[in-house]
Amino acid sequence: MSYLFRRILLLRSPSSVFSHGFSECPLKSLRFLSTSSEVVSSPKSASLASNAVWLKNNRKDVIALLANHGFSQSQISDLAKRLPQIFSANPEESLLPKLLFLQSKAFDYIQAVLGTEEKAVAAIKRFAGILTQDLRISVGPNIEILKQIGVPDSNISTYLQQQPRMFFVSSIRFKEIVERVTEMGFNPQRLQFLVAVFALRSMTKSTWDKKVEVYRKWGLSEEEIRLAFRKNPWGMRASEDKINDVMDFFVNKIGCESFLVARRPVLIALSLKKRILPRGYIYQVLLSKGLIKNFSSLFHCSENRFIEKFINPHKEQIPGLLDLYKQKLMDLEDEQVRSP
């Protein structure tokens, strides 16, 4: 518990948590301890002697609070070594709420779902809003919806740890989204099912329809759009302008058929100026020299792999190719800085 308490103390969280829902936590709000800003200090006018007395008394109060909440002497000693600033913190305002949280059913619930204390703390660090609600009420029904259609517990746990905020939506809307994803042909047994659920969770139905319309303008059928979504759900999170810009580049600059871009939806998710445009420039240079036939993995491979596979082998045929690439990156970066 000493280790876990240290982790909770060091979390930076919203100023107000436990606003409702936890009968075990009578305080209406709290500030999670920031050890640099919430340490209680004595008045500036106090003498060194009175300050020393205050610190001594406060230390006693902190030790008493920890002991009363189940900390052993060895655990308190461990805290003194690893987090000494805890003994100059306000026991009632800074420490007690966290102790109450650790002893609450809220923490028990998220730990039970995720499996370990470490994963529970990691989820809280990603989205401290977890601490503002009773998870059994706000998240529990949505987890049950997923379980009922066969989503494995391990997949639910993985996504709850990585994207906890995405579970915070009404169960009515959540069920509608799950049903839409099921109708699209996603397999609940695969993690991609949850990726699709939370991709749709991040946009309204109206926003989805607008993005579908953008693809239609580029000649894609409804089935081709759905196929693209099944391959990479996050591709539909791109804005309408981003989709247009990427399609324009590949269709009008590269000469690629729009349905081929749709079959590689990962391209839509890539950065236009950091990835697509600079590598597209190299692709066009290589194509003009007859050194490449198609872009295959050129755009979505790692930076090291790109240089190793598409630049280094052509150093003799095209001297300075790497410098051309780096210059293109710099020009695009400068352009991005200059743009409003």
C-alpha positions in Angstrom: 0.0 0.0 0.0 2.9 2.3 0.7 4.1 2.1 -2.9 0.6 2.6 -4.3 0.0 5.5 -2.0 3.2 7.2 -3.3 1.9 6.8 -6.9 -1.5 8.3 -6.1 0.1 11.2 -4.3 2.2 12.1 -7.3 -0.7 12.1 -9.7 -1.7 15.5 -11.1 -5.4 15.5 -11.3 -8.3 17.9 -11.7 -9.0 20.2 -8.8 -12.3 18.7 -8.1 -12.9 14.9 -7.8 -15.2 12.8 -5.8 -17.9 15.3 -6.6 -20.5 12.6 -6.1 -21.1 8.9 -6.0 -18.7 7.7 -3.3 -20.4 7.1 0.1 -17.0 6.1 1.5 -15.7 9.6 0.7 -17.5 12.3 2.6 -15.4 15.2 1.2 -17.1 17.0 -1.7 -13.9 17.9 -3.5 -10.1 17.7 -3.2 -6.9 18.7 -4.8 -4.5 15.9 -5.6 -1.2 16.6 -4.1 1.4 18.4 -6.2 4.4 18.1 -4.0 5.8 21.4 -5.3 2.6 23.5 -4.8 0.4 22.0 -2.1 2.9 21.7 0.7 1.7 23.7 3.7 4.2 26.2 4.9 4.2 28.3 8.0 3.7 32.1 7.8 6.6 34.1 6.6 6.6 36.1 9.8 7.1 33.0 11.9 10.4 32.5 13.6 12.6 29.6 12.7 11.8 28.1 16.1 8.1 28.2 15.6 8.5 26.9 12.1 10.4 23.9 13.5 7.7 23.3 16.0 5.0 23.5 13.3 6.9 20.9 11.2 7.3 18.6 14.1 3.6 18.8 15.0 2.5 18.4 11.4 4.8 15.3 11.1 3.1 13.8 14.1 -0.3 14.5 12.6 0.7 12.9 9.3 2.1 9.8 11.0 -1.0 9.5 13.1 -3.3 9.7 10.0 -1.3 7.1 8.2 -1.3 4.8 11.2 -5.0 5.2 11.6 -5.5 4.1 8.0 -3.6 0.9 8.2 0.0 1.9 7.5 2.6 -0.1 9.5 5.6 1.6 11.0 7.9 0.1 8.3 5.6 1.5 5.6 5.6 4.9 7.2 9.4 4.8 7.4 9.5 3.8 3.7 7.4 6.9 2.8 9.7 9.1 4.9 12.7 7.9 2.8 11.1 7.9 -0.6 8.6 10.9 -0.3 9.8 13.1 2.6 7.7 16.0 1.5 4.6 14.1 2.5 5.3 15.1 6.1 4.9 18.8 5.4 1.6 18.3 3.6 -1.8 19.2 5.1 -3.1 15.8 6.6 -6.8 16.6 6.3 -6.9 18.5 3.0 -4.2 16.7 0.9 -3.7 13.3 2.4 -7.0 12.1 3.8 -8.9 12.3 0.5 -6.4 10.1 -1.2 -6.4 7.6 1.6 -10.2 7.5 1.3 -10.0 7.0 -2.4 -7.6 4.1 -2.0 -10.0 2.5 0.4 -13.1 3.2 -1.8 -15.0 0.8 -4.0 -14.2 3.0 -6.9 -10.5 2.0 -6.9 -11.4 -1.6 -6.1 -13.6 -1.6 -9.2 -11.1 -0.3 -11.7 -8.4 -2.5 -10.2 -10.7 -5.6 -10.6 -11.4 -4.8 -14.2 -7.8 -4.0 -15.1 -6.2 -6.8 -13.0 -3.4 -5.0 -11.2 -2.8 -1.8 -9.1 -0.2 -0.8 -11.6 -2.6 -0.8 -14.5 -5.2 1.0 -12.4 -2.8 3.8 -11.6 -1.7 4.0 -15.3 -5.4 4.4 -16.4 -5.9 7.2 -13.8 -2.8 9.0 -15.1 -4.1 8.9 -18.6 -7.5 10.2 -17.6 -7.9 11.6 -14.1 -11.6 12.1 -14.8 -11.9 8.5 -13.7 -11.8 9.8 -10.2 -14.9 12.1 -10.7 -17.5 9.4 -11.0 -18.6 6.1 -9.7 -17.2 3.7 -12.3 -19.7 1.0 -11.5 -22.5 3.4 -12.8 -20.7 5.3 -15.5 -18.5 2.7 -17.0 -19.9 -0.7 -15.7 -23.0 -0.8 -18.1 -20.8 -0.2 -21.2 -18.4 -2.9 -20.1 -21.4 -5.3 -19.7 -22.6 -4.4 -23.2 -19.2 -5.4 -24.7 -19.2 -8.7 -22.7 -22.7 -9.6 -23.8 -21.6 -9.6 -27.5 -18.5 -11.6 -26.8 -15.7 -9.1 -26.5 -12.9 -10.8 -24.4 -12.2 -9.4 -21.0 -8.5 -9.0 -22.0 -9.4 -6.7 -24.8 -11.7 -4.6 -22.6 -9.0 -4.3 -20.0 -6.4 -3.3 -22.6 -8.6 -0.6 -24.0 -9.8 0.7 -20.6 -6.2 1.1 -19.6 -5.1 2.8 -22.8 -8.2 4.9 -23.6 -10.2 5.2 -20.4 -12.0 8.4 -21.3 -13.7 6.7 -24.3 -15.8 4.5 -21.9 -17.5 7.6 -20.5 -20.6 7.9 -22.6 -24.3 7.0 -22.0 -25.0 3.4 -22.2 -27.8 4.1 -24.8 -25.4 5.8 -27.2 -22.7 3.3 -26.5 -25.0 0.4 -27.4 -26.0 2.1 -30.6 -22.3 2.5 -31.6 -21.6 -1.2 -30.7 -24.6 -2.3 -32.9 -23.3 -0.2 -35.8 -19.9 -1.7 -35.6 -21.4 -5.2 -35.5 -23.4 -4.4 -38.6 -20.3 -3.3 -40.4 -18.8 -6.8 -40.0 -16.3 -6.4 -37.2 -15.5 -9.5 -35.2 -16.1 -8.8 -31.4 -13.3 -11.3 -30.6 -10.7 -9.1 -32.1 -9.2 -5.9 -30.7 -10.0 -4.1 -33.9 -13.7 -4.2 -32.9 -13.0 -1.9 -29.9 -10.9 0.3 -32.1 -13.9 0.8 -34.4 -16.2 1.3 -31.4 -14.1 4.1 -30.1 -13.4 5.6 -33.5 -17.2 6.1 -33.9 -17.4 7.1 -30.2 -15.2 10.1 -31.1 -17.6 11.6 -33.6 -21.3 12.3 -34.1 -23.4 10.5 -36.7 -23.5 13.8 -38.6 -19.7 14.1 -38.7 -19.5 10.5 -39.9 -21.9 11.2 -42.8 -19.9 14.3 -43.8 -16.7 12.3 -44.1 -18.5 9.6 -46.0 -19.7 12.2 -48.4 -16.1 13.5 -48.9 -15.0 10.0 -50.0 -18.0 9.7 -52.3 -16.9 12.8 -54.1 -13.7 11.0 -54.9 -15.6 8.2 -56.5 -15.7 5.7 -53.7 -18.7 3.5 -53.2 -20.4 2.8 -49.9 -18.8 -0.7 -49.7 -15.3 0.7 -50.5 -15.7 3.2 -47.7 -16.8 0.5 -45.2 -13.9 -1.7 -46.3 -11.5 1.1 -45.6 -13.0 1.6 -42.2 -12.7 -2.1 -41.4 -9.0 -2.0 -42.4 -8.2 1.0 -40.3 -11.0 2.6 -38.2 -8.8 5.5 -37.0 -8.6 6.7 -40.7 -12.1 8.0 -40.3 -11.0 10.2 -37.4 -9.2 12.5 -39.9 -10.9 15.8 -40.6 -12.8 16.4 -43.8 -10.1 18.8 -45.0 -7.4 16.2 -44.2 -9.2 13.5 -46.2 -9.6 15.9 -49.1 -5.9 17.0 -49.0 -4.6 13.4 -48.8 -6.9 12.2 -51.6 -5.9 15.2 -53.8 -2.2 14.4 -53.3 -2.4 10.8 -54.2 -4.9 11.1 -57.0 -3.8 14.4 -58.6 -0.1 14.5 -57.8 0.9 10.9 -57.7 -1.7 9.6 -60.2 -3.1 6.9 -58.0 -6.7 5.6 -58.4 -8.9 6.8 -55.5 -10.0 3.2 -54.7 -6.3 2.2 -54.2 -6.0 4.9 -51.6 -9.1 3.7 -49.9 -7.6 0.2 -49.7 -4.7 1.7 -47.8 -6.6 3.8 -45.2 -3.5 4.1 -43.0 -2.4 6.7 -45.5 -5.3 9.0 -44.4 -4.0 8.9 -40.8 -0.4 9.9 -41.7 0.8 13.4 -41.3 0.6 15.3 -44.6 3.6 17.6 -44.1 5.8 15.3 -41.9 5.3 12.1 -43.8 3.2 12.2 -47.0 4.6 15.3 -48.9 8.3 14.8 -48.2 8.2 11.1 -49.0 5.9 11.8 -52.0 8.6 14.1 -53.3 11.2 11.3 -53.1 8.8 8.9 -54.7 8.4 11.2 -57.7 12.1 11.7 -58.0 12.7 7.9 -58.0 9.7 7.3 -60.4 11.2 9.8 -62.9 14.4 7.9 -62.9 12.7 4.5 -63.3 13.9 3.4 -59.9 10.5 2.6 -58.4 7.2 1.2 -59.8 4.7 1.7 -56.9 4.7 3.3 -53.5 4.0 0.1 -51.6 5.3 0.6 -48.1 7.1 3.8 -48.8 4.7 6.1 -46.9 3.9 4.0 -43.8 7.3 2.4 -43.0 9.4 3.8 -40.2 11.8 6.7 -40.8 14.9 4.5 -40.5 13.4 1.8 -42.8 12.4 4.5 -45.4 16.0 5.8 -45.6 17.4 2.3 -45.6 15.2 1.0 -48.3 14.3 4.0 -50.5 17.2 6.4 -50.2 20.5 4.6 -49.5 20.2 2.1 -52.4 20.0 5.0 -54.9 22.9 7.2 -53.6 25.0 6.6 -56.7 22.2 7.1 -59.3 21.0 10.2 -57.5 23.8 12.0 -55.5 22.5 14.1 -52.6 19.1 12.3 -52.5 19.2 12.2 -48.7 20.0 15.9 -48.6 17.1 16.6 -50.9 14.8 14.7 -48.6 16.0 16.5 -45.5 15.7 19.9 -47.2 12.1 19.1 -48.2 11.3 18.2 -44.6 12.8 21.6 -43.4 10.9 23.6 -46.1 7.6 22.0 -45.1 8.4 22.6 -41.4 9.1 26.2 -42.1 6.0 26.5 -44.1 4.0 25.1 -41.3 5.5 27.5 -38.8 4.7 30.5 -41.1 1.1 29.4 -41.7 -1.4 30.9 -39.3 
